[in-house]
Amino acid sequence: MKKWIRRIVLGVAAFAAVFAVFFYCWVVLPLWGMPFNAQRHGNPPLVPAWALECWLWDGDNLNEDYALELINGYKEQDFPLRTYLIDFPWATRLNDFTVDEKRYPNPNQFIAALKKRDVRTVMWMTTMVNSKNHDRGVLDSADWYNEAAQNGYLCGGDYQWNWWLGRGGFIDYTNPEAMNWWRGMQDQVLDLGIDGWKLDDTASFFTSRKLWLPAFYQKTHSGWMTTRSYMDHFYRDELKHGQSKNPDFITLSRPIDSVIPWGHPEGFTPLDAAMVNWVGDNNHTWDDKTQGLERAIRCILESANLGYNIIGSDVGGYHGRGPIPADLYIRWAEFSAFCGLFLNGGHEERRLWLRSSDELKLIRKYAWLHTELVPYMYCSVVEAHEGGKRLMRPMTEGKYQYGFGDWLLVAPLYTPSPKREVVLPAGRWRYWFDDSKVIEGPAVLSREYPLGEFPVYIREGAIIPMNITRDYTGIGEFDWNSCLTFNIYPGKDSSIKVPLTDKSGTLNVSVHAGNPTTVKLDGTPTPHILRIYSDNKPVSVDRDGELRTKGIDWQYNAESHRLIIKTDWPSIGTYKVKY
């Protein structure tokens, strides 16, 4: 009897020991650095305003000639374009940071020419040092890999991982000599004057093998490191080095991933290094199950809930079977206009002048609307950096509804149907595309939104700073480009702190509705336009007690219910509108 008891006790002890080892290796260590670890909960970085403007890239024809054709075409069609993303492949091997001159024969001249046209460049990279490369100029780079491994530049010695672009090892961010080697290669590209990296994910593959299974940690120069900690090094260290070369340098990286959102529920990039974020490789489809537009919307809002600030997705989807359906492309652009990142690119035809006229006109309209909203979005960039609210604020009521800054409610369309239900909270609201009527909340609206309109609602009291340089959106005119426009909906007393996108200072704007309606600007003097919603024609407008001249300083349009007050020199002051 004692013999059997001893066997049972030994069996339980052996099981407990194996379980303890398993639990430590595959549960405790991988979770090191998850959300409960405060080191991942810093505030988002201060993103430069240029990174909020429209991005463009192509996933099929990656070479200098096609890039210029695409950029020239967008410029000729009068699309806003601030950043061109040079995606994989562009280097001779991964990742030696040597430009493949068969694809980009004049990289210095190419990037300098884009800079003269005020187009920024961001280039793709990962953590990998490859021994074998798929679809590269140098397919076999074993000698280069072996040299790095022998010098101790890679994690785990000569440990290699098969990934989607070949086979290789992980650069060791804790080894100073490895970093001298890595940074020396990078600097040949950084010195060309690029403005950022697209940090594609390989850091989450960082593993070793224990008991024939991948374990989520690896030996580095400084000791054992978890996958999470290695990911944090990747995103933080690459941003830090880029900014040491260029203070305006940014990184494009992943928050929640659309492809495997369950893989890292804490988010891929630590918040303090999360400059601009895209949610991975969506398909040219609608629904969540097929990783389409709905999946992108869901992952963007989940990312916002985690604290990420500037988030978006590839407009139209990254890839899929067949061309992008026209209605999907347009709806995706409409949604992206109300995201922090407007990233137009991926596989299939992106030369919009070769697609339908509706796509060209409507996607251009929404690209300009997004660009007009940059001053509004930048308010949330600064606020989030200082520990305040994020730009996108998911709501508990209404499927996929979110607040966009302080004044807008967005309820994206996520199916081919133009109909959806919108839940408006208590308060007074106006529909963005027909703001002549007040909607009293709380209310549940069920209606159709024709192609070219989108479910966006404006809260009473809104003060929306905008940069108007075109007339495509119907908000302003071409000659407004020298002024900061304030789109104002008087109601309850309201105010907004507006950090200027050129970092020259801050404007404080407050509005008191009534008769007279008062708009006060103080802070940094700035040329400005007040675009005030008003059902009544004003009798007079004065600034600091001095009457302004009708037809010169101000005008009223009864059809659009708009009072326009233009002060096109740097100034502040208090405006009073009497009815």
Secondary structure, DSSP 4 states (H G I P E B T S, - for coil): -HHHHHHHHHHHHHHHHHHHHHHIIIIIHHHTTSTTSGGG--PPP---GGGGS-EE--SS--SHHHHHHHHHHHHHTT----EEEE-S--BSSTT---B-TTT-S-HHHHHHHHHHTT-EEEEEE-SEEEEEESSSS-SB-HHHHHHHHHTT-BTTTT--EEETTEEEEEB-TT-HHHHHHHHHHHHHHHTTT--EEEE-S-GGG--EEETTEEESEEEETTEEEEHHHHHHHHHHHHHHHHHHH-TT-EEEE-SS-SSSTTT-TT-SS-GGG-SEEE----BSSSSTTTTSHHHHHHHHHHHHHHT--SEE-BTT-SB-SSPPPHHHHHHHHHHHHTSS--EE-SSS---GGGS-HHHHHHHHHHHHHHHHTHHHHHHHHHHHHTT---SEEE-SSSTT-EEETTTEEE----SSSSEEEEEEEEEEEEETTEEEEEEEEEEEEEEE--TT---EEEETT-EEEE----STTSS--GGGTTSEEEEE--SS-EEEEEE-TTSS-EEEEEEE-SSSEEEEEEEEEEEEEEEEE-SS--SEEEETTEEPPBTTTEEEETTTTEEEEEEEEEEEEEEEEE-
